[in-house]
Amino acid sequence: MHIKDIFTRGREGEEYALRGWIYRTRSSGSIVFTVLRDATGIMQCTVKKSSVPPEDFESAEKALVESAVECRGILRKDMRGPGGMEIQATSFHVISFAEPFPITASQSEPFLLENRHLWVRSREQNAVMKVKEALLRGAREWFREHEFYEVTPPVLTTNACEGGTTLFSLKYFDEQAYLSQSAQFYLEALCMSLELVYALTPSFRAEKSRTPRHLTEYWHLEGEEAFVDNEGNMKIQEELISAMVAEAVRSRGEELEFLGRKKEELKEIEPPFEKITYDEAIQHLREKGREISWGDDFGAEEERMLTQDSLRPLFVKNYPKQLKPFYMKDNEEDPRTYKCADLLAPEGYGEIIGGSERETDYKKLVERMNAQGLPFEPYRWYLDLRKYGSVQHSGFGLGVERVVRWVCKLEHIRDAIPFPRTPSRIYP
């Protein structure tokens, strides 16, 4: 049985068998105290010399941390063990003896990154990955309930979605190609067939940003919706985020508490979220003493100042055109801005979603591309979408690891992904 199942359904005095890896071990002459871990938790196994075959006790004494073992024994209450229970072994079989484990207490961050293939076994990483899975499960369930179709756009592309300065280029046979920054353009094509679509894909940004919230490779959850305006797009986002967080609280409360996140804090994440304009955000920042001009972009510090005292995410909408990509819809109420919105996580964690209504006017898109010096040919297929039955539509992109960082209260985004890719790291 899994360790968690023994804690929840096991009966004292009955025999159980566990398989896993040694988390901690110490010997006291005729007794070996081994804390075993599996995917679900940790449990102490007490191996007495008088209770197991001689070769089993010898193996228990010899086995080091991270040795793979199988232990069979009787479940007993013992408050000295994790969770107040332990297995008193009747047999102890070592599946694989480990060498001395290189990761010990108080290792440096560079060392842990260099040995990430081993650090993913830590209880911290185990908890983060479980919360991440729950967040994604919550997203998929919400999408299914609201009749979105999951689709599979390509990762190799010939055009930029978020600007050419952050593209990873590569040779694709005899052509130039790029790793995708976003699936958005392909989702726009697919929503003209399926109406409501989403995709979970890796995205790549060649940004040399060394901040706690930037990765060069990350997982991108993106949606695109036909017949939806910017206001409807924000409603979808707030419902989606709320459903994701609710599922994490429902199914991974223990892991959240282990990571230092109180479930009560996350139970506050319910729609509607507060919405302010870019203009109002500028005013708020000035009132807090920040020197900032209209047209300046918001960095980590500005986003922190806007949300550090908030309990729920905050939408900032209608950004100046010069700050956003060419494909966004004009805001008729203020022609200097687009119909767009960024969703900022509370407690100063910053942007987690960017979205907008999309421009449907072919001529306007061409004019913007010309003004920005974008080549026409790589975007020809994208512009075709406006020529054959285009409709009002909107979409968004959610940075999965940014959401995980916020929900799990992580200091750095690299701990929100098993094998982080940054400007200074591509190993292991």
Residue pairs with C-beta under 8 A, 6 or more apart in sequence:
1 9
1 10
1 16
1 17
1 18
2 38
2 39
2 40
2 41
3 18
3 20
3 36
3 37
3 38
3 40
3 41
3 42
3 43
4 40
4 41
5 40
6 16
6 18
6 43
6 75
6 85
6 87
7 41
7 43
7 83
7 85
10 16
10 75
10 85
11 75
12 75
12 76
12 77
12 85
13 74
13 75
13 76
14 74
14 75
15 72
15 73
15 74
15 75
15 90
16 72
16 73
16 75
16 87
17 70
17 71
17 72
18 36
18 38
18 43
18 45
18 70
18 71
18 72
18 87
19 38
19 68
19 69
19 70
19 95
20 36
20 37
20 38
20 39
20 68
20 69
21 36
21 37
21 38
21 66
21 67
21 68
21 69
21 121
22 34
22 35
22 36
22 37
22 63
22 64
22 65
22 66
22 67
22 69
22 98
23 35
23 36
23 37
23 42
23 65
24 34
24 35
24 65
25 32
25 33
25 34
25 35
25 60
25 63
25 64
25 65
26 32
26 33
27 33
27 61
30 48
30 49
30 50
31 46
31 47
31 48
31 49
32 46
32 47
32 57
32 60
32 61
33 44
33 45
33 46
33 47
34 44
34 45
34 46
34 47
34 60
34 63
34 69
34 71
34 92
35 42
35 43
35 44
35 45
35 81
35 82
36 42
36 43
36 44
36 45
36 69
36 71
36 87
37 123
39 126
41 82
41 83
42 82
42 83
42 123
43 81
43 82
43 83
43 85
43 86
43 87
44 78
44 80
44 81
44 82
44 85
44 86
44 87
45 71
45 73
45 86
45 87
45 88
45 89
45 92
46 73
46 78
46 86
46 87
46 88
46 89
47 56
47 57
47 60
47 71
47 89
47 92
48 57
48 88
48 89
49 57
51 73
51 88
51 89
51 90
52 60
52 89
52 90
52 91
52 92
53 91
56 89
56 91
56 92
56 93
57 92
59 92
59 93
59 94
60 89
60 92
60 94
62 94
62 97
63 69
63 94
63 97
63 98
64 97
64 98
64 99
64 100
64 101
65 98
65 101
66 98
66 101
66 118
66 121
67 94
67 95
67 96
67 97
67 98
68 94
68 95
68 96
68 98
69 92
69 93
69 94
69 95
70 92
70 93
70 95
71 87
71 89
71 91
71 92
71 93
72 87
72 89
72 90
72 91
72 92
73 87
73 88
73 89
73 90
73 91
74 87
74 88
74 90
75 85
75 86
75 87
75 88
76 85
76 86
76 87
76 88
77 84
77 85
78 84
78 85
78 86
80 86
101 118
102 115
102 118
103 111
103 112
103 115
103 118
103 119
103 122
112 119
113 119
113 414
113 420
113 425
114 427
114 428
116 418
116 419
116 420
116 428
117 419
117 428
119 125
120 126
120 129
120 418
120 419
123 258
124 259
124 415
125 415
125 418
126 255
127 252
127 255
127 256
127 258
127 259
127 408
128 255
128 259
128 404
128 408
128 410
128 415
128 416
129 418
130 252
130 255
131 248
131 252
131 255
131 256
131 259
131 404
131 407
131 408
132 400
132 404
132 416
134 247
134 248
134 250
134 251
134 252
135 244
135 245
135 247
135 248
135 400
135 403
135 404
135 407
136 200
136 221
136 244
136 400
137 247
137 251
138 243
138 244
138 245
138 246
138 247
138 248
139 200
139 221
139 240
139 243
139 244
140 150
141 243
141 247
142 239
142 240
142 243
142 244
143 150
143 198
143 223
143 240
146 196
146 236
146 239
147 196
148 196
148 197
148 198
148 223
149 190
149 194
149 196
149 197
149 198
150 197
150 198
150 199
150 200
151 186
151 187
151 190
151 194
151 197
151 198
151 199
152 199
152 201
153 180
153 183
153 186
153 187
153 190
153 199
153 201
154 180
154 186
155 179
155 180
155 201
155 202
156 172
156 177
156 178
156 179
156 180
157 177
157 178
157 179
157 180
157 185
158 175
158 176
158 177
158 178
158 378
159 178
159 185
159 378
159 379
159 382
160 167
160 178
160 181
161 180
161 181
161 182
161 184
161 185
161 325
162 181
162 182
162 205
162 325
163 181
163 325
165 206
166 181
166 205
166 206
166 207
167 178
167 179
167 181
167 206
168 178
168 179
168 204
168 206
168 216
169 176
169 177
169 178
170 177
170 178
170 179
171 177
179 204
180 201
180 202
180 203
180 204
181 203
181 204
181 205
182 203
182 220
182 222
182 397
183 199
183 201
183 203
183 220
183 222
184 222
184 224
184 327
184 395
184 397
185 382
186 199
187 197
187 198
187 199
187 222
187 223
187 224
187 395
188 224
188 358
188 382
188 385
188 393
188 395
189 381
189 382
189 385
190 197
190 224
191 197
191 224
191 225
191 226
191 393
191 395
192 226
192 385
192 389
192 390
192 391
192 393
195 225
195 226
195 227
196 223
196 224
196 225
196 226
197 223
197 224
197 225
198 221
198 222
198 223
198 224
199 220
199 221
199 222
200 219
200 220
200 221
200 222
200 400
201 219
201 220
201 222
202 217
202 218
202 219
202 220
203 217
203 218
203 219
203 220
203 397
204 216
204 217
205 214
205 215
205 216
205 218
206 216
207 214
207 216
207 423
208 423
209 423
210 422
210 423
210 424
211 300
212 300
212 405
212 411
212 412
212 413
213 300
213 349
213 350
213 402
213 405
213 413
214 413
214 422
215 401
215 413
215 414
215 417
215 420
215 421
215 422
216 421
216 422
216 423
217 421
218 399
218 400
218 401
218 402
218 417
219 399
219 400
219 401
219 417
220 397
220 398
220 399
220 400
221 397
221 398
221 400
222 395
222 396
222 397
222 398
223 236
223 240
223 395
223 396
224 393
224 394
224 395
225 232
225 233
225 236
225 393
225 394
225 395
226 391
226 392
226 393
227 391
227 392
227 393
228 236
228 357
228 392
228 393
228 394
229 339
229 357
229 392
229 394
230 317
230 329
230 339
230 340
230 341
230 355
230 356
230 357
230 394
232 394
233 341
233 355
233 356
233 357
233 394
233 395
233 396
234 273
234 275
234 315
234 317
234 341
234 343
234 355
235 271
235 272
236 396
237 341
237 343
237 353
237 355
237 396
237 398
238 271
238 272
238 273
238 313
238 315
238 343
239 271
240 398
241 269
241 313
241 343
241 352
241 353
241 398
241 403
242 269
242 270
242 271
244 403
245 266
245 269
245 407
246 269
248 256
248 266
248 407
249 256
249 263
249 266
249 267
253 263
256 262
256 263
256 266
256 407
256 408
257 263
259 408
259 409
259 410
260 409
261 407
261 408
261 409
265 311
266 407
268 311
268 312
269 312
269 313
270 312
273 312
273 313
273 314
273 315
273 343
274 310
274 312
274 314
274 315
275 314
275 315
275 317
275 341
276 284
276 314
276 315
276 316
276 317
277 316
277 317
277 318
278 316
278 317
278 318
278 319
278 320
278 337
279 294
279 318
281 298
281 302
281 306
281 316
282 292
282 294
282 296
284 305
284 306
285 292
285 302
285 305
285 306
286 292
288 305
290 301
290 302
290 305
292 302
294 320
295 320
295 322
295 323
297 323
298 306
298 316
298 342
300 350
303 344
303 348
303 350
303 351
304 348
304 350
305 348
306 314
306 316
306 344
307 313
307 314
307 344
307 345
307 346
307 347
307 348
307 349
307 350
308 347
308 348
310 346
310 347
311 346
312 346
313 343
313 344
313 345
313 346
313 352
314 343
314 344
314 346
315 341
315 342
315 343
315 344
316 341
316 342
316 344
317 339
317 340
317 341
317 342
318 331
318 334
318 337
318 338
318 339
318 340
318 341
319 337
319 338
319 340
319 342
320 336
320 337
321 328
321 336
321 337
321 338
324 338
324 340
324 356
326 359
326 365
326 368
326 369
326 372
326 374
327 356
327 358
327 359
327 365
328 338
328 339
328 340
328 356
328 357
328 358
328 359
329 338
329 339
329 340
329 356
329 357
329 358
329 359
329 360
330 338
330 339
330 359
330 364
331 337
331 338
331 339
338 356
339 356
339 357
340 354
340 355
340 356
340 357
341 354
341 355
341 356
342 351
342 353
342 354
342 355
343 351
343 352
343 353
343 354
343 355
344 350
344 351
344 352
345 351
345 352
345 402
345 403
345 406
346 406
347 406
349 402
349 405
349 406
350 402
351 399
351 402
352 398
352 399
352 402
352 403
352 406
353 396
353 397
353 398
353 399
354 396
354 397
355 394
355 395
355 396
355 397
356 394
356 395
356 396
357 392
357 393
357 394
358 393
358 394
358 395
359 365
359 368
360 386
360 390
360 391
360 392
360 393
361 386
362 383
362 386
362 387
365 383
365 386
366 376
366 383
369 376
369 379
376 383
400 416
401 413
401 416
401 417
402 413
402 416
404 410
404 416
404 417
405 412
405 413
405 415
405 416
408 415
408 416
410 416
413 420
414 420
414 422
419 428
